Amino acid sequence: MFGKMTRFITIKTNESISYLVLTLACMHLLESLFHVRRLTMRRRGYLLVALGMITFTSFLLEISRFLFAAALTSVIVVFFSFFLAFTEAI
């Protein structure tokens, strides 16, 4: 399995790569420091780029979830305030 992962890391960074495959490759390589020490500097660079892509993507996903929850909460508050104002007017 290690051979497959190191061949994957040699893929150029500008090619489109599935984030799931990136995550699995990085997790496999980081399980053992021995594997990381065996990588060349170029492959270590690819590993760092892959980790950066995963981290940046998960960070953006968390921010979007937070913003969606905040927007949904504000919509619910506005809806109930109109509902309360409407029921008091009747």
C-alpha positions as CSV (number, residue, x, y, z in Angstrom):
1,M,0.0,0.0,0.0
2,F,2.9,2.4,0.7
3,G,4.1,2.1,-2.9
4,K,0.7,3.1,-4.2
5,M,0.6,6.1,-1.9
6,T,4.1,7.4,-2.8
7,R,3.2,7.1,-6.5
8,F,0.1,9.1,-5.8
9,I,2.1,11.9,-4.1
10,T,4.3,12.3,-7.2
11,I,1.3,13.5,-9.2
12,K,1.7,17.1,-10.0
13,T,-0.3,19.5,-7.8
14,N,-2.1,21.2,-10.7
15,E,-3.9,18.0,-11.7
16,S,-7.4,17.6,-10.3
17,I,-7.3,15.1,-7.4
18,S,-10.1,13.8,-5.3
19,Y,-9.9,15.2,-1.7
20,L,-10.8,11.8,-0.3
21,V,-7.8,10.2,-2.0
22,L,-5.6,13.1,-0.7
23,T,-6.9,12.6,2.8
24,L,-6.3,8.8,2.7
25,A,-2.8,9.2,1.3
26,C,-1.8,11.8,3.9
27,M,-3.2,9.8,6.7
28,H,-1.3,6.7,5.6
29,L,1.9,8.6,5.3
30,L,1.6,10.4,8.6
31,E,0.9,7.1,10.5
32,S,4.6,6.4,10.6
33,L,7.4,8.9,10.7
34,F,9.6,6.3,9.0
35,H,7.5,6.7,5.9
36,V,7.8,10.4,5.9
37,R,11.6,10.2,6.4
38,R,11.9,8.0,3.4
39,L,10.2,10.6,1.1
40,T,12.4,12.9,-1.0
41,M,12.1,16.6,-0.5
42,R,9.9,17.0,-3.6
43,R,7.5,14.3,-2.3
44,R,7.5,16.0,1.1
45,G,6.5,19.2,-0.7
46,Y,3.6,17.5,-2.4
47,L,2.5,16.0,1.0
48,L,2.5,19.5,2.5
49,V,0.5,20.9,-0.4
50,A,-2.0,18.1,0.0
51,L,-2.3,18.7,3.7
52,G,-2.7,22.4,3.1
53,M,-5.5,21.8,0.6
54,I,-7.3,19.5,3.0
55,T,-7.0,21.9,5.9
56,F,-8.1,24.9,3.8
57,T,-11.1,23.0,2.4
58,S,-12.2,21.8,5.8
59,F,-11.8,25.3,7.3
60,L,-14.0,26.8,4.5
61,L,-16.6,24.1,5.1
62,E,-16.8,24.9,8.8
63,I,-17.1,28.6,8.1
64,S,-19.9,28.0,5.6
65,R,-21.8,25.8,8.1
66,F,-21.5,28.5,10.7
67,L,-22.7,31.2,8.4
68,F,-25.6,29.0,7.2
69,A,-26.6,28.4,10.8
70,A,-26.4,32.1,11.7
71,A,-28.5,33.0,8.6
72,L,-31.1,30.4,9.4
73,T,-31.3,31.5,13.0
74,S,-31.8,35.2,11.9
75,V,-34.5,34.1,9.5
76,I,-36.3,32.2,12.2
77,V,-36.1,35.1,14.6
78,V,-37.5,37.5,12.0
79,F,-40.3,35.1,11.1
80,F,-41.4,34.7,14.7
81,S,-41.2,38.4,15.4
82,F,-43.5,39.0,12.4
83,F,-45.7,36.2,13.7
84,L,-45.9,37.7,17.2
85,A,-46.6,41.2,15.8
86,F,-49.3,39.8,13.5
87,T,-51.0,37.8,16.3
88,E,-51.0,40.8,18.6
89,A,-52.6,43.0,15.9
90,I,-55.6,40.6,15.6
